[in-house]
Every structure is written in C-alpha cells, then in structure tokens.
Amino acid sequence: MTGEPCALGGLSVLEGATLGGQQIARRLRQRWADQPQLPFAFLEHRAANPGHDWKRFRQTLTDWAQSNAADAEAGRDAAVVD
C-alpha cells in the first residue's frame, strides 16, 4: 500500500506515540518526583498540547476518510490481518 493511506497510517502511529510518551512521562515524574534530574525529555518531544494535536489529527483523518471512501476502505482492509 502506498500514497495517502500509507502516509496517514504512519502519521497515526507517530501521533499516538507522542500522546503515549506524554502519559508515560507523567507517570514516571509522579513515581520519581524526588529525582527531577531524570531525563524524560525524549518522551515529551513536540508535545506542548498532545491532546489537542491528537484530536485535530483524528478530525483530519476522519475528514480524509469521508472524502476518500474507497481508499479508506482499501487501507482498512490492508491493515487487518486475519
């Protein structure tokens, strides 16, 4: 699979990882609150507002899927492993 469906799938993974990194960093900071020097920056890159970014990306993905139904279905079918 190539083109927009593939690119959007890759972006979905990256956006999800960004949001997940924020959640992991938050938990680690709670667990080791007495050690603020621990390096969590790699989990918090590019994420001033990850919840907003994720919602915006989901809306973009939904809009694209509605405008490109055949490609969206082909992408879904290619991603599902029996």
BAFI-3210 file (N, C-alpha, C; in Angstrom, 3 decimals, decimal comma, padded with zeros to 6 digits):
// residues 82
n [1|2|3|4|5|6|7|8|9|10|11|12|13|14|15|16|17|18|19|20|21|22|23|24|25|26|27|28|29|30|31|32|33|34|35|36|37|38|39|40|41|42|43|44|45|46|47|48|49|50|51|52|53|54|55|56|57|58|59|60|61|62|63|64|65|66|67|68|69|70|71|72|73|74|75|76|77|78|79|80|81|82]
n.u [000,848|000,530|000,962|-001,466|-003,097|-001,157|000,654|-000,985|-001,520|001,048|001,437|-000,553|000,488|002,753|001,574|000,048|002,094|003,363|001,407|001,194|003,795|003,757|001,960|003,319|005,632|004,451|003,570|006,022|007,287|005,635|006,155|008,918|009,242|010,948|013,331|014,043|015,941|016,060|016,059|013,496|012,828|012,945|010,583|008,768|008,875|007,986|005,371|003,529|000,816|-000,501|-002,991|-004,776|-003,503|-003,783|-006,597|-007,092|-005,690|-007,157|-009,598|-008,813|-008,086|-010,577|-012,046|-010,590|-011,046|-013,803|-013,962|-012,565|-013,535|-013,228|-010,420|-009,956|-011,302|-009,809|-007,354|-008,020|-008,709|-006,243|-004,770|-005,835|-005,263|-005,944]
n.v [-001,175|002,194|005,789|008,246|006,762|005,101|007,010|008,394|006,347|005,942|008,463|008,311|006,417|007,835|010,132|008,898|007,740|010,023|011,108|008,960|008,960|011,292|010,543|008,420|009,791|011,524|009,700|008,574|010,844|011,280|008,964|009,169|011,659|012,849|012,992|015,045|015,428|013,330|012,091|012,839|014,069|012,979|011,629|013,603|015,178|017,605|018,217|020,211|020,442|017,707|016,344|018,047|018,110|015,433|015,169|016,984|015,730|013,327|014,352|015,376|012,976|011,655|013,410|013,098|010,356|010,334|011,773|010,199|007,510|004,936|004,579|004,694|002,416|000,441|000,837|000,182|-002,527|-003,543|-003,222|-004,923|-008,013|-011,306]
n.w [000,000|-000,797|-000,992|000,097|002,055|003,276|004,245|006,061|007,854|008,931|010,116|012,038|013,801|014,705|015,905|017,905|019,410|020,344|022,039|023,821|024,890|026,417|028,432|029,624|030,557|032,415|034,368|035,150|036,231|038,420|039,888|040,415|041,715|043,517|042,211|040,117|038,147|036,401|033,046|031,046|028,740|026,165|025,970|025,811|023,553|021,069|022,025|023,149|023,524|023,484|023,561|022,232|019,736|018,976|018,803|016,730|014,661|014,467|013,558|011,086|009,841|009,835|008,194|005,796|005,281|004,851|002,502|000,791|000,420|-000,861|-000,922|001,818|002,726|001,403|002,649|005,285|004,925|004,088|006,363|008,230|009,615|009,075]
ca.u [000,000|001,315|000,180|-002,058|-003,459|000,064|001,180|-001,868|-001,279|002,297|001,193|-001,354|001,423|003,577|000,744|-000,277|003,309|003,581|000,454|001,600|005,014|003,347|001,344|004,395|006,455|003,683|003,614|007,394|007,531|004,926|006,849|010,229|009,112|012,080|014,524|013,665|017,012|015,950|015,806|012,235|012,575|012,721|009,178|007,921|009,198|006,930|004,070|003,039|-000,586|-000,706|-004,411|-005,332|-002,910|-004,383|-007,971|-007,014|-005,295|-008,303|-010,569|-008,243|-008,194|-011,995|-012,400|-009,990|-011,734|-015,121|-013,770|-011,837|-014,074|-012,639|-009,051|-010,031|-011,665|-008,654|-006,367|-008,512|-008,600|-004,828|-004,219|-006,420|-004,649|-006,834]
ca.v [000,000|003,418|007,012|008,890|005,843|004,676|008,162|008,656|005,280|006,263|009,623|007,851|005,793|008,887|010,949|008,068|007,600|011,305|011,169|007,935|009,412|012,257|009,811|007,691|010,772|011,986|008,650|008,469|012,011|011,038|007,890|009,633|013,106|013,317|012,988|015,813|015,454|012,199|012,587|012,427|014,929|012,184|011,224|014,789|015,997|018,114|017,923|021,262|020,145|016,482|016,007|018,871|017,639|014,134|015,420|017,627|014,704|012,431|015,039|015,390|011,614|011,417|014,190|012,459|009,082|010,621|012,274|009,185|006,275|003,727|004,458|004,417|001,002|-000,354|000,945|-000,621|-003,938|-003,901|-003,198|-006,002|-009,301|-012,404]
ca.w [000,000|-000,906|-001,118|001,273|003,138|003,966|004,980|007,197|008,831|009,620|010,991|013,172|014,737|015,311|016,805|019,062|020,225|021,021|023,146|024,785|025,566|027,443|029,539|030,306|031,268|033,579|035,402|035,658|037,088|039,685|040,599|040,846|041,942|044,303|041,359|038,927|037,149|035,478|031,677|030,437|027,573|024,945|025,956|025,761|022,372|020,192|022,618|024,038|023,790|022,707|023,459|021,158|018,479|018,648|018,362|015,421|013,705|014,271|012,714|009,737|009,334|009,567|007,006|004,632|005,035|004,287|001,140|000,018|000,998|-001,447|-000,422|003,252|002,870|000,975|003,719|006,404|004,568|004,030|007,715|009,029|009,372|009,508]
c.u [000,894|000,380|-000,377|-002,461|-002,249|000,626|000,323|-001,726|-000,005|002,147|000,371|-000,466|002,251|002,778|000,373|000,917|003,616|002,664|000,815|002,842|004,707|002,763|002,387|005,249|005,733|003,734|005,018|007,725|006,816|005,684|008,181|010,236|010,310|013,387|014,235|014,734|016,931|015,507|014,521|011,945|012,298|011,296|008,238|008,188|007,932|005,527|003,625|001,593|-000,977|-002,173|-005,080|-004,804|-003,556|-005,820|-007,998|-006,634|-006,451|-009,349|-010,091|-008,375|-009,643|-012,441|-011,846|-010,737|-013,109|-015,019|-013,147|-012,247|-013,414|-011,215|-009,036|-010,369|-010,508|-007,566|-006,755|-008,314|-007,145|-004,220|-004,712|-005,794|-005,580|-006,117]
c.v [001,240|004,621|007,520|007,903|005,400|005,811|008,458|007,585|005,534|007,437|009,236|007,212|006,857|009,742|010,171|007,893|008,883|011,433|010,158|008,328|010,407|011,543|009,030|008,659|011,267|010,958|008,496|009,635|011,862|010,017|008,359|011,151|013,670|013,345|013,733|015,851|014,288|012,690|012,024|013,186|014,122|011,686|012,399|015,678|016,439|017,956|018,989|020,989|018,880|016,078|016,764|018,398|016,331|014,330|016,049|016,609|013,749|013,066|015,096|014,017|011,271|012,148|013,547|011,179|009,302|011,092|011,241|007,790|005,013|003,514|004,116|002,947|000,094|-000,327|000,129|-002,093|-004,395|-003,992|-004,357|-007,325|-010,379|-013,404]
c.w [000,000|-000,904|000,206|002,372|003,959|004,819|006,210|008,270|009,619|010,564|012,213|014,243|015,452|016,292|018,058|019,990|020,981|022,225|024,231|025,564|026,672|028,663|030,331|031,125|032,522|034,711|035,997|036,585|038,434|040,525|041,183|041,032|042,711|043,503|040,054|037,843|036,169|034,084|031,066|029,146|026,307|024,849|025,715|024,547|021,640|020,777|023,610|024,435|023,030|022,569|022,333|019,801|018,033|018,139|016,977|014,346|013,430|013,369|011,270|009,088|008,981|008,310|005,738|004,287|004,414|002,837|000,209|000,474|000,442|-000,956|001,068|003,486|002,472|002,040|004,935|006,123|004,544|005,427|008,586|008,628|009,922|010,364]
res [m|t|g|e|p|c|a|l|g|g|l|s|v|l|e|g|a|t|l|g|g|q|q|i|a|r|r|l|r|q|r|w|a|d|q|p|q|l|p|f|a|f|l|e|h|r|a|a|n|p|g|h|d|w|k|r|f|r|q|t|l|t|d|w|a|q|s|n|a|a|d|a|e|a|g|r|d|a|a|v|v|d]
***
